[in-house]
């Protein structure tokens, strides 16, 4: 019998006596008063139902495959500030409906509210994971689903916080419809290729809303990353797709809507970069298609360093940014083609929707600021206005490669709505 009929049967039952015979019911004062005892008795295919209450037990370890662990009435699994709470060490296990809390802080062990260790095809769904060092941790666990969990922490610093959802050597994961708040990094992929991360909301985390390294061929779609201290960082990976996300409100000298470092190949498409110190930062990123994104009210919309090569910007919208594009060298060789710029003052005599005069998005003052950051204090001064006017008339100092020869006269698409609020069918 599949999981969905089992769950419907449990919800429909009017009393515990009507539950299936291979269901183990745990509750205070009942025949099975402890979760530990139920997990020891469980056989493959069993359902363990834990009723409402607070359970303070040694770290729970589930070693039997194909077991469903269900909470009824939001039972609390409490680590009492001393230990990891639940560890899954078997394949095809489902954990749903619990409040998991209280691992406490440790500098010697990565305590997690829920950890899957060598547990393939696990499903961790619909839990409240509050005030743990690490929220949900997948360790060498392939093809797992982490869905619709509420993960929150209130650590005082990065050194006393772990990540909300952490994957280590856990390929082909589906991470969707979760909300993560107040952790160190909201979501962290490490050596975990082929994953899909969608419709999550990761906000107000102490470092990155999303951070991944050495995780090839992953897709990040329709997530919201907001007000994270350093934004989002993507490093040392190949073939990534980052589409339809919202990167917002990452402010600070080391904060980015999206930082791409040492990335080879992929798409950055349909995203909104809004109110960040730097919207998109490319360093050592190569062969990316950066298409149909909105850059709105950022300090720097796009910082494209000289070692970011063969990247192609097309169909993007740049509106109300202090600097649309900047670089650290006149030899930058990424290209811009067919973007819309609110600072473009050209004309379209043949009315084909494309400006007849190229647009130079890199302001001369932007180059000066890149070399001398303190000069940013002059941003609104008359001297800078004169520099901009002179550069528009005779664009000789800004990089020749970073020129849009076919700037759009009008925006051609609507700005993406907040995709993180969307809900769709599961994979």
Residue pairs with C-beta under 8 A, 6 or more apart in sequence:
3 68
3 94
3 123
6 20
6 47
6 68
7 70
7 96
9 19
9 20
10 19
10 23
10 47
10 49
10 70
10 72
13 19
16 25
16 49
19 25
19 47
19 49
20 47
22 43
22 45
22 46
22 47
23 46
23 47
23 48
23 49
24 32
24 38
24 41
24 42
24 46
24 47
24 48
24 49
25 31
25 32
25 49
25 51
26 32
26 33
26 34
26 35
26 37
26 38
26 48
26 49
26 50
26 51
26 55
27 33
27 50
27 51
27 52
27 53
28 51
28 53
30 51
32 38
32 41
34 55
34 57
35 48
35 50
35 55
35 57
35 60
35 77
36 57
36 58
36 60
38 48
38 50
39 48
39 60
39 61
39 62
39 63
39 64
39 67
39 69
42 48
42 62
42 64
42 67
43 64
44 64
44 65
44 66
44 67
45 66
45 67
46 64
46 67
46 68
47 67
47 68
47 70
48 67
48 68
48 69
48 70
49 70
49 71
49 72
50 69
50 70
50 71
50 72
50 75
50 98
51 72
51 73
51 75
52 72
52 73
52 74
52 75
53 75
53 76
54 75
54 76
54 78
55 75
55 76
55 77
55 78
56 78
56 80
57 77
58 83
59 79
59 83
59 84
59 85
59 86
59 87
60 77
60 85
60 86
60 87
61 87
61 89
62 69
62 86
62 87
62 88
62 89
62 90
62 93
63 89
63 90
64 90
65 90
65 91
65 92
65 93
66 90
66 91
66 92
66 93
67 90
67 93
67 94
68 93
68 94
68 96
69 93
69 94
69 95
69 96
69 98
70 94
70 96
70 97
71 96
71 97
71 98
71 99
71 127
72 97
74 97
74 98
74 99
74 128
75 97
75 98
75 99
76 98
76 99
76 100
76 101
77 85
77 86
77 98
77 99
77 100
77 101
78 85
78 101
78 102
79 85
79 101
79 102
79 103
79 104
79 111
79 113
79 132
80 102
80 104
81 102
81 103
81 104
82 102
82 104
83 103
83 104
83 111
84 103
84 109
84 111
84 112
84 113
84 115
85 100
85 101
85 102
85 103
85 112
85 113
85 114
85 132
86 95
86 98
86 100
86 113
86 114
86 115
87 112
87 115
87 116
87 117
88 95
88 114
88 115
88 116
88 117
88 119
88 122
89 117
89 118
89 119
90 119
91 119
91 120
91 121
91 122
92 120
92 121
92 122
93 116
93 119
93 122
93 123
94 122
94 123
94 124
94 125
95 114
95 122
95 123
95 124
95 125
95 127
96 123
96 124
96 125
96 126
96 127
97 126
97 127
98 127
98 128
99 127
99 128
99 130
100 113
100 114
100 127
100 128
100 129
100 130
100 132
101 113
101 129
101 130
101 131
101 132
102 131
102 132
103 111
103 112
103 113
103 132
103 133
103 134
104 111
104 133
105 133
105 155
105 160
106 133
110 133
110 134
110 137
110 162
111 132
111 133
111 134
111 162
112 132
112 133
112 134
112 135
112 136
112 137
112 162
112 166
113 129
113 130
113 132
113 134
113 135
113 136
114 124
114 127
114 129
114 135
114 136
114 137
115 134
115 136
115 137
115 138
115 139
116 122
116 124
116 136
116 137
116 138
116 139
116 141
116 144
116 170
117 139
117 140
117 141
118 139
118 140
118 141
119 141
119 144
120 141
120 142
120 143
120 144
121 142
121 143
121 144
122 138
122 141
122 144
122 145
123 144
123 145
123 147
124 136
124 144
124 145
124 146
124 147
124 149
125 145
125 146
125 147
125 148
125 149
126 147
126 148
126 149
127 149
127 150
128 149
128 150
129 135
129 136
129 149
129 150
129 151
129 152
129 164
130 150
130 151
130 152
130 153
131 152
131 153
131 154
132 153
132 162
133 155
133 160
133 161
133 162
134 162
134 163
134 166
135 149
135 151
135 153
135 162
135 163
135 164
135 165
135 166
135 180
135 183
136 146
136 149
136 151
136 164
136 165
136 166
137 162
137 163
137 166
137 168
138 144
138 146
138 165
138 166
138 167
138 168
138 170
138 173
138 192
139 168
139 169
139 170
140 168
140 169
140 170
141 170
142 170
142 171
142 172
142 173
143 171
143 172
143 173
144 170
144 173
144 174
145 173
145 174
145 176
145 426
145 427
146 165
146 173
146 174
146 175
146 176
146 178
147 174
147 175
147 176
147 177
147 178
147 426
148 176
148 177
148 178
149 165
149 178
149 179
150 178
150 179
151 164
151 165
151 178
151 179
151 180
151 181
151 183
152 180
152 181
152 182
153 161
153 164
153 181
153 182
153 183
154 182
155 161
155 182
155 183
155 184
155 206
157 206
158 184
158 206
158 207
161 182
161 183
161 184
161 206
162 183
162 184
163 183
163 184
163 185
163 186
163 187
163 188
163 211
164 178
164 180
164 181
164 183
164 185
164 186
164 187
164 202
164 205
165 175
165 178
165 180
165 186
165 187
165 188
166 185
166 187
166 188
166 190
167 173
167 175
167 188
167 189
167 190
167 192
167 195
167 215
168 190
168 191
168 192
169 190
169 191
169 192
170 192
170 195
171 192
171 193
171 194
171 195
172 193
172 194
172 195
173 192
173 195
173 196
174 195
174 196
174 426
174 427
175 187
175 195
175 196
175 197
175 198
175 200
176 196
176 197
176 198
176 199
176 200
176 426
176 427
177 198
177 199
177 200
177 423
178 200
178 201
179 200
179 201
179 202
180 186
180 187
180 200
180 201
180 202
180 203
180 205
180 209
181 202
181 203
181 204
181 205
182 204
182 205
182 206
183 205
183 206
184 205
184 206
184 207
185 205
185 207
185 208
185 209
185 210
185 211
186 200
186 202
186 203
186 205
186 208
186 209
186 210
186 225
186 228
187 197
187 200
187 202
187 209
187 210
187 211
187 212
188 208
188 210
188 211
188 212
189 195
189 197
189 211
189 212
189 213
189 215
189 218
190 212
190 213
190 214
190 215
191 213
191 214
191 215
192 212
192 215
192 218
193 215
193 216
193 217
193 218
194 216
194 217
194 218
195 215
195 218
195 219
196 218
196 219
196 221
196 427
197 210
197 218
197 219
197 220
197 221
197 223
198 219
198 220
198 221
198 222
198 223
198 424
199 221
199 222
199 223
199 419
199 420
199 422
199 423
199 424
200 223
200 224
200 420
201 223
201 224
201 226
201 420
201 421
202 209
202 210
202 223
202 224
202 225
202 226
202 228
203 209
203 224
203 225
203 226
203 227
203 228
204 226
204 227
204 228
205 228
205 229
206 229
207 228
207 229
207 230
208 228
208 229
208 230
208 231
208 232
208 233
209 225
209 226
209 228
209 231
209 232
210 220
210 223
210 225
210 232
210 233
210 234
211 232
211 233
211 234
211 235
212 218
212 233
212 234
212 235
212 237
213 235
213 236
213 237
214 236
214 237
215 237
215 240
216 237
216 238
216 239
216 240
217 238
217 239
217 240
218 237
218 240
218 241
219 240
219 241
219 242
219 243
220 240
220 241
220 242
220 243
220 245
221 241
221 243
221 244
221 245
221 419
222 243
222 244
222 245
222 419
222 420
222 422
223 245
223 246
223 419
223 420
224 245
224 246
224 248
224 418
224 419
224 420
224 421
225 231
225 232
225 245
225 246
225 247
225 248
225 250
225 257
226 246
226 248
226 249
227 248
227 249
227 250
228 250
229 250
229 252
229 255
230 250
230 252
230 254
230 255
230 256
231 247
231 250
231 255
231 256
231 257
231 258
231 259
231 276
232 247
232 250
232 256
232 257
232 258
232 259
233 256
233 259
233 261
234 240
234 242
234 258
234 259
234 260
234 261
234 263
235 259
235 260
235 261
235 262
235 263
236 261
236 262
236 263
237 263
237 264
238 263
238 264
238 265
238 266
239 264
239 265
239 266
240 263
240 265
240 266
240 267
241 266
241 267
241 269
242 258
242 266
242 267
242 268
242 269
242 271
243 267
243 268
243 269
243 270
243 271
244 269
244 270
244 271
244 416
244 419
245 271
245 272
245 419
245 420
246 271
246 272
246 274
246 416
246 418
246 419
246 420
247 257
247 258
247 271
247 272
247 273
247 274
247 276
247 279
248 257
248 272
248 273
248 274
248 275
248 276
249 274
249 275
249 276
250 256
250 257
250 276
250 277
251 275
251 276
251 277
252 277
253 277
255 276
255 277
255 278
256 276
256 277
256 278
256 279
256 280
256 281
257 273
257 274
257 276
257 278
257 279
257 280
257 298
258 268
258 271
258 273
258 279
258 280
258 281
259 281
259 283
260 268
260 280
260 281
260 282
260 283
260 285
260 288
260 308
261 283
261 284
261 285
262 283
262 284
262 285
263 284
263 285
263 286
263 288
264 285
264 286
264 287
265 286
265 287
265 288
266 287
266 288
266 289
267 288
267 289
267 291
268 280
268 288
268 289
268 290
268 291
268 293
269 289
269 290
269 291
269 292
269 293
270 291
270 292
270 293
270 416
271 293
271 294
271 416
272 293
272 294
272 296
272 415
272 416
273 279
273 280
273 293
273 294
273 295
273 296
273 298
273 301
274 294
274 296
274 297
274 298
275 296
275 297
275 298
276 298
276 299
277 298
277 299
277 300
278 298
278 299
278 300
278 303
279 295
279 298
279 300
279 301
279 302
279 321
280 290
280 293
280 295
280 301
280 302
280 303
281 300
281 302
281 303
281 305
282 288
282 302
282 303
282 304
282 305
282 308
282 311
282 334
283 305
283 307
283 308
284 305
284 307
284 308
285 308
285 311
286 308
286 309
286 310
286 311
287 309
287 310
287 311
288 311
288 312
289 311
289 312
289 314
290 311
290 312
290 313
290 314
290 316
291 312
291 313
291 314
291 315
291 316
292 314
292 315
292 316
292 413
293 316
293 317
294 316
294 317
294 319
294 415
294 416
295 301
295 302
295 316
295 317
295 318
295 319
295 321
295 324
296 317
296 319
296 320
296 321
296 415
297 319
297 320
297 321
298 321
298 322
299 321
299 322
299 323
300 321
300 322
300 323
300 325
300 326
300 366
301 318
301 321
301 323
301 324
301 325
302 313
302 324
302 325
302 326
303 325
303 326
303 327
304 311
304 325
304 326
304 327
304 332
304 334
304 402
305 327
305 328
305 329
305 332
306 327
306 328
306 329
306 331
306 332
306 333
308 332
308 334
309 333
309 334
310 333
310 334
311 334
311 335
312 334
312 335
312 337
313 334
313 335
313 336
313 337
313 339
313 404
314 336
314 337
314 338
314 339
315 338
315 339
315 412
315 413
316 339
316 340
317 339
317 340
317 411
317 413
317 415
318 324
318 339
318 340
318 341
318 342
318 343
318 361
319 342
320 342
322 379
323 363
323 366
323 369
324 341
324 343
324 361
324 362
324 363
325 336
325 361
325 362
325 366
325 402
326 362
326 363
326 366
326 367
326 369
326 370
327 362
327 367
327 370
327 399
327 402
328 370
328 371
329 399
330 367
330 397
330 398
330 399
330 400
331 399
331 401
332 399
332 401
332 402
333 401
334 401
334 402
335 401
336 361
336 402
336 403
336 404
337 404
337 405
337 406
338 354
338 404
338 406
338 407
338 408
339 361
339 404
339 407
339 408
340 407
340 408
340 409
340 410
340 411
340 412
341 359
341 361
341 404
341 407
343 359
343 361
344 355
344 359
344 407
344 409
345 392
346 355
346 356
346 357
346 358
346 359
346 407
346 409
347 355
347 356
347 357
348 354
348 355
348 356
348 409
349 356
350 356
353 408
353 409
353 410
353 412
354 406
354 407
354 408
354 409
355 406
355 407
355 408
355 409
358 403
358 404
358 405
358 407
359 403
359 404
359 407
360 391
360 392
360 395
360 398
360 402
360 403
360 404
361 402
361 403
361 404
362 398
362 399
362 402
363 387
363 388
363 391
363 398
364 387
364 388
364 390
364 391
364 397
364 398
365 375
365 378
365 379
365 384
365 387
365 388
367 397
367 398
368 375
369 375
369 376
369 379
378 384
391 397
391 398
395 403
